[in-house]
Amino acid sequence: NSMNIRHFELCLNSTQVTVSAIKILCIFLTFFFTVSCGPSASQKTARENEERKRECYLVHGTCKASCNSWEYVYNHCNIEPCCILREYQKPTPKRITTTVYAY
């Protein structure tokens, strides 16, 4: 009887060790796959596009199909350019210089 009880306790202890090992293994695998995967390429591209659009709006630009002649391309939002108004410069009147010729 004592031999059967001792065998039962040994089996019980080894089962507890096995369950603990499996729990640790599951925790490790969960951590490993969560950290190693990272964002997919499409998520990364989408995030980069959103950052470029945000940067365009921060410099008071507009993402559109093409820029007008009074705008310049700052960067590209996705495939369309980020157009920013050129600074307005008041035209300066050119002075007409005449020379007086003495005869």
GITA-V471484 format. One record per backbone hydrogen bond with DSSP energy under -1.0 kcal/mol. CO is the residue of the C=O (numbers start at 0). NH is the residue of the N-H. E is the energy in kcal/mol with one decimal. If there is no record, write none. Layout:
# GITA-V471484
CO/NH/E, CO/NH/E
This chain:
# GITA-V471484
0/4/-2.2, 1/5/-2.3, 2/6/-2.3, 3/7/-2.3, 4/8/-2.5, 5/9/-2.1, 6/10/-2.3, 7/11/-2.3, 8/12/-2.6, 9/13/-2.3, 10/14/-2.0, 11/15/-2.1, 12/16/-2.1, 13/17/-2.2, 14/18/-2.5, 15/19/-2.2, 16/20/-2.5, 17/21/-2.3, 18/22/-2.3, 19/23/-2.4, 20/24/-2.4, 21/25/-2.6, 22/26/-2.4, 23/27/-2.5, 24/28/-2.7, 25/29/-2.4, 26/30/-2.3, 27/31/-2.8, 28/32/-2.6, 29/33/-1.9, 30/34/-2.3, 31/35/-2.5, 32/36/-1.2, 39/43/-2.2, 40/44/-2.4, 41/45/-2.3, 42/46/-2.2, 43/47/-2.3, 44/48/-2.4, 45/49/-2.2, 46/50/-2.1, 47/51/-2.2, 48/52/-2.3, 49/53/-2.4, 50/54/-2.4, 51/55/-2.2, 52/56/-2.3, 53/57/-2.0, 54/58/-1.2, 55/60/-2.7, 56/59/-1.5, 61/82/-3.0, 67/70/-1.6, 69/85/-2.6, 71/83/-2.4, 74/81/-3.3, 79/76/-2.2, 80/63/-1.9, 81/73/-3.2, 82/61/-1.9, 83/71/-2.4
